[in-house]
Amino acid sequence: MAELRSEVSPEPTRVGNSRDQWLVLRAPAASGLAREAVRDFLRAAVDEALERMEPLLTPQAFVETGAGRQAARAFWQSRFTVLDYTELRGQLLFREADLETFRAEDQARLPPARRFPIELGADEIAVRVPIRVSWTGRARLFGDELLFRLQPAGTRYEIVGISEDFRLP
């Protein structure tokens, strides 16, 4: 009778050694998933739906503004208290074609004037969103652009950080 061998596959990894007997490489997550998380986040912002933003953010997610770094959840809660984002419903906040997606290796190839003020990890993605409508009346609701830093979380992406030139009134 033949002996049955029970082999366990190694954990997937981004890189490996070709001398290993078994190597399971993990494919990079699709950047479309990162863009989807950003779209969902901005839809939640316009609806002032903090409960829909929560699952899109890592527990340590932050917002970096000209005024410094703050916890993302508290910062957005303050924004919803002071400003009315629902006035943007039905307006074209950004164009899908204007979204730019970058990995760490892409950022390294950018000219210095176009580089982002964030460091990306090996699996992280940055999504740059130029905002088309940042004002309603006399109230500024968004900076001219938002830069999201996202990391893979299973089959989706979570937002680690948001950079935006914005100050609460």
C-alpha positions as a LaTeX table, in Angstrom:
\begin{tabular}{lrrr}
\hline
Residue & $x$ (\AA) & $y$ (\AA) & $z$ (\AA) \\
\hline
Met1 & 0.00 & 0.00 & 0.00 \\
Ala2 & 1.34 & 3.44 & $-0.94$ \\
Glu3 & 2.12 & 5.85 & 1.85 \\
Leu4 & $-0.09$ & 8.95 & 1.87 \\
Arg5 & 1.83 & 12.14 & 2.44 \\
Ser6 & 0.13 & 15.09 & 3.94 \\
Glu7 & 1.89 & 18.24 & 2.83 \\
Val8 & 0.92 & 21.67 & 3.97 \\
Ser9 & 1.49 & 24.51 & 1.56 \\
Pro10 & 3.60 & 27.35 & 2.91 \\
Glu11 & 2.00 & 30.73 & 3.54 \\
Pro12 & 1.87 & 32.95 & 0.44 \\
Thr13 & 4.54 & 35.62 & 0.30 \\
Arg14 & 5.41 & 38.52 & $-2.01$ \\
Val15 & 8.98 & 37.33 & $-2.56$ \\
Gly16 & 10.81 & 34.08 & $-2.02$ \\
Asn17 & 13.96 & 32.08 & $-2.56$ \\
Ser18 & 14.09 & 29.88 & $-5.65$ \\
Arg19 & 16.03 & 27.29 & $-3.61$ \\
Asp20 & 12.96 & 26.63 & $-1.44$ \\
Gln21 & 11.27 & 23.32 & $-2.19$ \\
Trp22 & 7.84 & 24.92 & $-2.23$ \\
Leu23 & 7.08 & 28.56 & $-2.83$ \\
Val24 & 3.64 & 30.13 & $-2.95$ \\
Leu25 & 3.67 & 33.68 & $-4.23$ \\
Arg26 & 0.90 & 36.08 & $-3.42$ \\
Ala27 & $-0.31$ & 38.18 & $-6.34$ \\
Pro28 & $-0.58$ & 41.89 & $-5.63$ \\
Ala29 & $-4.14$ & 42.94 & $-4.93$ \\
Ala30 & $-5.84$ & 44.71 & $-7.80$ \\
Ser31 & $-5.59$ & 48.50 & $-7.64$ \\
Gly32 & $-9.25$ & 48.64 & $-8.66$ \\
Leu33 & $-10.12$ & 47.47 & $-5.14$ \\
Ala34 & $-8.25$ & 50.45 & $-3.68$ \\
Arg35 & $-10.12$ & 52.82 & $-5.99$ \\
Glu36 & $-13.40$ & 51.20 & $-4.95$ \\
Ala37 & $-12.62$ & 51.81 & $-1.27$ \\
Val38 & $-11.89$ & 55.48 & $-2.03$ \\
Arg39 & $-15.13$ & 55.87 & $-4.02$ \\
Asp40 & $-17.11$ & 54.27 & $-1.19$ \\
Phe41 & $-15.42$ & 56.56 & 1.35 \\
Leu42 & $-16.24$ & 59.72 & $-0.61$ \\
Arg43 & $-19.87$ & 58.60 & $-1.14$ \\
Ala44 & $-20.12$ & 58.07 & 2.62 \\
Ala45 & $-18.68$ & 61.57 & 3.18 \\
Val46 & $-21.28$ & 63.20 & 0.95 \\
Asp47 & $-24.00$ & 61.25 & 2.80 \\
Glu48 & $-22.38$ & 62.08 & 6.17 \\
Ala49 & $-22.51$ & 58.35 & 6.91 \\
Leu50 & $-19.73$ & 57.76 & 9.43 \\
Glu51 & $-21.01$ & 54.21 & 9.94 \\
Arg52 & $-20.21$ & 53.45 & 6.26 \\
Met53 & $-16.75$ & 55.05 & 6.59 \\
Glu54 & $-15.78$ & 53.02 & 9.66 \\
Pro55 & $-15.22$ & 49.65 & 7.90 \\
Leu56 & $-13.09$ & 51.36 & 5.22 \\
Leu57 & $-10.59$ & 52.70 & 7.78 \\
Thr58 & $-7.88$ & 50.86 & 9.68 \\
Pro59 & $-8.11$ & 51.30 & 13.47 \\
Gln60 & $-5.11$ & 53.69 & 13.34 \\
Ala61 & $-6.27$ & 55.64 & 10.26 \\
Phe62 & $-5.31$ & 59.31 & 10.29 \\
Val63 & $-5.89$ & 62.50 & 8.34 \\
Glu64 & $-2.90$ & 64.73 & 7.62 \\
Thr65 & $-3.81$ & 68.37 & 6.98 \\
Gly66 & $-1.95$ & 71.64 & 6.98 \\
Ala67 & $-2.84$ & 71.83 & 10.68 \\
Gly68 & $-1.26$ & 68.46 & 11.56 \\
Arg69 & $-2.25$ & 64.81 & 11.97 \\
Gln70 & $-5.50$ & 63.66 & 13.57 \\
Ala71 & $-7.39$ & 60.40 & 14.00 \\
Ala72 & $-9.57$ & 59.98 & 10.90 \\
Arg73 & $-12.80$ & 59.02 & 12.67 \\
Ala74 & $-12.74$ & 61.97 & 15.07 \\
Phe75 & $-11.71$ & 64.38 & 12.31 \\
Trp76 & $-14.57$ & 63.36 & 10.01 \\
Gln77 & $-17.07$ & 63.43 & 12.87 \\
Ser78 & $-15.98$ & 67.03 & 13.53 \\
Arg79 & $-16.36$ & 67.87 & 9.84 \\
Phe80 & $-19.92$ & 66.52 & 9.80 \\
Thr81 & $-20.78$ & 68.52 & 12.90 \\
Val82 & $-19.49$ & 71.81 & 11.48 \\
Leu83 & $-20.17$ & 71.47 & 7.72 \\
Asp84 & $-23.06$ & 70.17 & 5.58 \\
Tyr85 & $-21.68$ & 67.65 & 3.09 \\
Thr86 & $-25.16$ & 66.64 & 1.94 \\
Glu87 & $-25.18$ & 69.83 & $-0.16$ \\
Leu88 & $-22.82$ & 67.98 & $-2.53$ \\
Arg89 & $-25.35$ & 65.24 & $-3.34$ \\
Gly90 & $-25.97$ & 65.05 & $-7.05$ \\
Gln91 & $-22.82$ & 67.02 & $-7.88$ \\
Leu92 & $-19.80$ & 65.59 & $-9.67$ \\
Leu93 & $-17.29$ & 65.50 & $-6.81$ \\
Phe94 & $-14.57$ & 63.85 & $-8.94$ \\
Arg95 & $-14.24$ & 62.19 & $-12.31$ \\
Glu96 & $-13.33$ & 58.53 & $-12.40$ \\
Ala97 & $-10.86$ & 59.21 & $-15.22$ \\
Asp98 & $-9.00$ & 61.70 & $-12.98$ \\
Leu99 & $-8.20$ & 59.15 & $-10.24$ \\
Glu100 & $-4.51$ & 58.24 & $-10.16$ \\
Thr101 & $-3.23$ & 55.05 & $-8.55$ \\
Phe102 & 0.38 & 54.55 & $-7.48$ \\
Arg103 & 2.43 & 51.82 & $-5.84$ \\
Ala104 & 5.74 & 52.47 & $-4.04$ \\
Glu105 & 7.76 & 51.70 & $-7.18$ \\
Asp106 & 5.61 & 54.14 & $-9.22$ \\
Gln107 & 6.14 & 56.91 & $-6.70$ \\
Ala108 & 9.92 & 56.41 & $-6.82$ \\
Arg109 & 9.84 & 57.09 & $-10.59$ \\
Leu110 & 7.88 & 60.34 & $-10.29$ \\
Pro111 & 9.70 & 63.63 & $-10.73$ \\
Pro112 & 10.34 & 65.33 & $-7.35$ \\
Ala113 & 7.63 & 67.95 & $-7.97$ \\
Arg114 & 4.96 & 65.22 & $-8.34$ \\
Arg115 & 6.01 & 63.00 & $-5.40$ \\
Phe116 & 3.60 & 62.55 & $-2.53$ \\
Pro117 & 4.14 & 63.53 & 1.08 \\
Ile118 & 3.63 & 59.89 & 2.15 \\
Glu119 & 5.78 & 56.77 & 2.23 \\
Leu120 & 4.17 & 53.66 & 0.78 \\
Gly121 & 4.87 & 50.16 & 2.05 \\
Ala122 & 5.50 & 47.30 & $-0.37$ \\
Asp123 & 1.83 & 46.24 & $-0.56$ \\
Glu124 & 0.31 & 49.70 & $-0.18$ \\
Ile125 & $-1.36$ & 51.82 & $-2.84$ \\
Ala126 & $-1.89$ & 55.57 & $-3.04$ \\
Val127 & $-4.96$ & 56.97 & $-4.78$ \\
Arg128 & $-4.91$ & 60.64 & $-5.73$ \\
Val129 & $-8.35$ & 62.26 & $-6.15$ \\
Pro130 & $-8.58$ & 65.74 & $-7.68$ \\
Ile131 & $-11.78$ & 67.26 & $-6.29$ \\
Arg132 & $-13.95$ & 69.10 & $-8.82$ \\
Val133 & $-16.38$ & 70.70 & $-6.33$ \\
Ser134 & $-14.73$ & 71.63 & $-3.06$ \\
Trp135 & $-16.97$ & 74.59 & $-2.12$ \\
Thr136 & $-20.69$ & 75.11 & $-1.57$ \\
Gly137 & $-21.58$ & 78.74 & $-1.21$ \\
Arg138 & $-18.99$ & 80.24 & 1.13 \\
Ala139 & $-18.11$ & 76.95 & 2.85 \\
Arg140 & $-15.11$ & 74.94 & 1.77 \\
Leu141 & $-15.85$ & 71.23 & 2.19 \\
Phe142 & $-12.75$ & 69.61 & 0.64 \\
Gly143 & $-9.23$ & 70.53 & $-0.31$ \\
Asp144 & $-8.38$ & 70.67 & $-4.02$ \\
Glu145 & $-7.23$ & 67.05 & $-3.88$ \\
Leu146 & $-7.16$ & 64.14 & $-1.48$ \\
Leu147 & $-4.42$ & 61.56 & $-1.33$ \\
Phe148 & $-5.38$ & 58.20 & 0.18 \\
Arg149 & $-2.88$ & 55.62 & 1.42 \\
Leu150 & $-4.39$ & 52.13 & 1.45 \\
Gln151 & $-3.21$ & 48.70 & 2.52 \\
Pro152 & $-4.56$ & 45.28 & 1.56 \\
Ala153 & $-6.88$ & 43.58 & 4.06 \\
Gly154 & $-7.81$ & 40.16 & 2.73 \\
Thr155 & $-9.83$ & 40.65 & $-0.45$ \\
Arg156 & $-10.18$ & 44.42 & $-0.08$ \\
Tyr157 & $-8.23$ & 47.55 & 0.81 \\
Glu158 & $-8.45$ & 49.68 & 3.95 \\
Ile159 & $-7.55$ & 53.35 & 4.26 \\
Val160 & $-4.47$ & 53.94 & 6.43 \\
Gly161 & $-4.12$ & 57.67 & 5.87 \\
Ile162 & $-5.58$ & 60.64 & 4.03 \\
Ser163 & $-3.61$ & 63.76 & 3.12 \\
Glu164 & $-5.57$ & 66.89 & 2.33 \\
Asp165 & $-4.91$ & 70.62 & 2.43 \\
Phe166 & $-7.98$ & 71.45 & 4.52 \\
Arg167 & $-8.80$ & 73.22 & 7.77 \\
Leu168 & $-12.08$ & 73.25 & 9.62 \\
Pro169 & $-13.62$ & 76.71 & 9.87 \\
\hline
\end{tabular}
